[in-house]
Amino acid sequence: MARISVIGSGYVGLVYCAAFAELGHDVWGVDIDADKVRRLNAGECPIYEPGLPELLTRNLATGRLHFTTDYAAAVPKSEFVFLCVDTPASASGEADLRTVRKASASIGRHLAGDTVVVNKSTMPIGAGDLVESIIARVAPAGATFSVVSNAEFLREGSAVHDVLHPERVVIGCDDHVPAERVAKLFAPLGAPLVITDRRTAEMIKYASNAFLATKISFINEIAQVCERVGADVTTVARGMGLDPRIGSQFLEAGIGYGGSCFPKDVKALAFMAREAGYHPSILNSVMDVNADQRRRFVAKVQQRLGDLEGKTIAVWGLSFKQDTDDMRESPAIDIIRTIEQRGGRVVAFDPAAREHARTLLPNTTIADDLYSAVAGADALCIVTPWSVFRTADFNRVRDLMQTPLIVDGRNLLDPALLVEHGFEYIGVGRRLRRLTPLKPLAQRIPVRVARQAVAGSA
Ligand SMILES: NC(=O)c1ccc[n+]([C@@H]2O[C@H](COP(=O)([O-])OP(=O)(O)OC[C@H]3O[C@@H](n4cnc5c(N)ncnc54)[C@H](O)[C@@H]3O)[C@@H](O)[C@H]2O)c1
């Protein structure tokens, strides 16, 4: 079993700490946030991630899992050091590597023996070289190391499952010995391996996220056309997704992508393309369509209610997606701020992100449950597709609201059911007219074929 340090105990690092300990390794989580480390050592999970509290508790109890702010306690004896710090976007779209630089220097100063430094953070193509050069500058004499890229593909909300059952493990290193060491570490997970050079591995991560974001913006563009020509995008997406060449995932129209990865990774890839002298027209359009979806959503509320001044708007959902408390780049932030700038009062509810929301949205009333959020509301906006919203008591919701209007930014709810409950329903790219009941099969023979059949029998 290996001794592993994981630098950064956030949404990625923390899951890896617990998962590596679960696989039997001796794991040291290092974070500069002393309060987070204290809470972790006290058995508290600082983020909402299904299954993670149990995994942390179980592995803290085995003595295989430790959290510290002290690099010296963790790094020197580690065979592997995983870099899992944040890489946010800067104003130009370029990835901000200040945290990576600091953490790399701290790792470098504490290296001893032969260590593999593994980049899990999403970093621009070539950033592995930067990490290597920073470490080389400060590493003590006699310490040897290699830097391997090992981009992460977990999804918040199912991160524990994704880490323990990955669909692929991408390992990038120009030297095969450290690449093989990392491959061996991941071998018990049984995932297909892609072993390549570092820059190609770094690009696999950006290209993957940009492709998924493109799928989302593509179906959102189709939704816009559907609204104008009277087609239903949810059925269009189903009809498309059944084709295995297309696939059904990430083909749900709505208010667009958000979160700590897609927005910054698409921006960073577009930045890298521009810097390299290429005009990234697809990526630019993906970002434009995504921004438009949020604007159009508020426009729909306004079109229906008129001036938002003095109106009360209920919002269900604040996190960027369901099953997480992460509000980084959540569409909810833009949407709520726009409504508030236009004079509306927002009362919002989220099953997990209420604490973050109180800091990020100081003018918004954060309700403690679904129903108090809608009391007296002129409209209810569905912003995050939490499953608990689907099973709400809509008779109660209607009776509590001032105006029974639902604007569903995720196409989460069943329009027909809501109309039956007395709501006006507005979705994204949805056709609301009920289909006429199907006729018996015999009456559905296409006219031309039926005529031929009659002629043939004559
Ligand atoms: N969150 C995801 O779903 C996801 C998925 C795939 C890849 N990624 C990538 O993984 C990386 C980490 O993402 P995240 O969401 O876990 O970030 P995060 O912000 O949740 O966590 C980063 C952690 O690093 C700590 N930190 C900052 N500076 C440090 C330092 N010098 N030393 C030690 N710790 C330090 C912070 O206190 C924080 O706890 C990013 O590059 C991200 O793009 C994230």
The ligand as a MOL file (V3000), in Angstrom:
LIG
                    3D

  0  0  0     0  0            999 V3000
M  V30 BEGIN CTAB
M  V30 COUNTS 44 48 0 0 0
M  V30 BEGIN ATOM
M  V30 1 N -15.4030 20.0560 -8.8120 0
M  V30 2 C -15.4870 19.2370 -9.8390 0
M  V30 3 O -16.5530 18.7040 -10.1570 0
M  V30 4 C -14.2560 18.9440 -10.6650 0
M  V30 5 C -14.2960 17.8790 -11.5760 0
M  V30 6 C -13.1560 17.6070 -12.3390 0
M  V30 7 C -12.0310 18.4020 -12.2140 0
M  V30 8 N -12.0390 19.4570 -11.3310 0 CHG=1
M  V30 9 C -10.8190 20.2580 -11.2030 0
M  V30 10 O -10.1830 19.8890 -9.9900 0
M  V30 11 C -9.5700 21.0280 -9.3890 0
M  V30 12 C -10.0780 21.2000 -7.9710 0
M  V30 13 O -11.4590 21.4890 -8.0350 0
M  V30 14 P -12.3660 21.5350 -6.7280 0
M  V30 15 O -13.7500 21.7170 -7.2000 0
M  V30 16 O -12.0420 20.3750 -5.8530 0 CHG=-1
M  V30 17 O -11.8280 22.8750 -6.0320 0
M  V30 18 P -12.1960 23.3970 -4.5560 0
M  V30 19 O -12.1550 24.8750 -4.6310 0
M  V30 20 O -13.4230 22.7220 -4.0730 0
M  V30 21 O -10.9880 22.8630 -3.6600 0
M  V30 22 C -9.7140 23.3980 -3.6720 0
M  V30 23 C -9.1250 23.2220 -2.2770 0
M  V30 24 O -7.7380 23.5690 -2.3520 0
M  V30 25 C -7.4000 24.2670 -1.1480 0
M  V30 26 N -6.1640 25.0180 -1.3860 0
M  V30 27 C -6.0000 26.2080 -2.0070 0
M  V30 28 N -4.7040 26.5550 -2.0080 0
M  V30 29 C -4.0220 25.5580 -1.4050 0
M  V30 30 C -2.6370 25.3310 -1.1300 0
M  V30 31 N -1.7000 26.2100 -1.4890 0
M  V30 32 N -2.3260 24.2070 -0.4580 0
M  V30 33 C -3.2560 23.3130 -0.0770 0
M  V30 34 N -4.5690 23.4750 -0.3200 0
M  V30 35 C -4.9450 24.5780 -0.9840 0
M  V30 36 C -8.6180 25.1080 -0.8820 0
M  V30 37 O -8.6510 25.5430 0.4590 0
M  V30 38 C -9.7440 24.1310 -1.2250 0
M  V30 39 O -10.1320 23.3610 -0.1040 0
M  V30 40 C -9.8580 22.1970 -10.3250 0
M  V30 41 O -8.7970 22.3700 -11.2120 0
M  V30 42 C -11.0760 21.7400 -11.0770 0
M  V30 43 O -11.1710 22.3320 -12.3530 0
M  V30 44 C -13.1120 19.7240 -10.5570 0
M  V30 END ATOM
M  V30 BEGIN BOND
M  V30 1 1 1 2
M  V30 2 2 2 3
M  V30 3 1 2 4
M  V30 4 1 4 5
M  V30 5 2 4 44
M  V30 6 2 5 6
M  V30 7 1 6 7
M  V30 8 2 7 8
M  V30 9 1 8 9
M  V30 10 1 8 44
M  V30 11 1 9 10
M  V30 12 1 9 42
M  V30 13 1 10 11
M  V30 14 1 11 12
M  V30 15 1 11 40
M  V30 16 1 12 13
M  V30 17 1 13 14
M  V30 18 2 14 15
M  V30 19 1 14 16
M  V30 20 1 14 17
M  V30 21 1 17 18
M  V30 22 2 18 19
M  V30 23 1 18 20
M  V30 24 1 18 21
M  V30 25 1 21 22
M  V30 26 1 22 23
M  V30 27 1 23 24
M  V30 28 1 23 38
M  V30 29 1 24 25
M  V30 30 1 25 26
M  V30 31 1 25 36
M  V30 32 1 26 27
M  V30 33 1 26 35
M  V30 34 2 27 28
M  V30 35 1 28 29
M  V30 36 1 29 30
M  V30 37 2 29 35
M  V30 38 1 30 31
M  V30 39 2 30 32
M  V30 40 1 32 33
M  V30 41 2 33 34
M  V30 42 1 34 35
M  V30 43 1 36 37
M  V30 44 1 36 38
M  V30 45 1 38 39
M  V30 46 1 40 41
M  V30 47 1 40 42
M  V30 48 1 42 43
M  V30 END BOND
M  V30 END CTAB
M  END
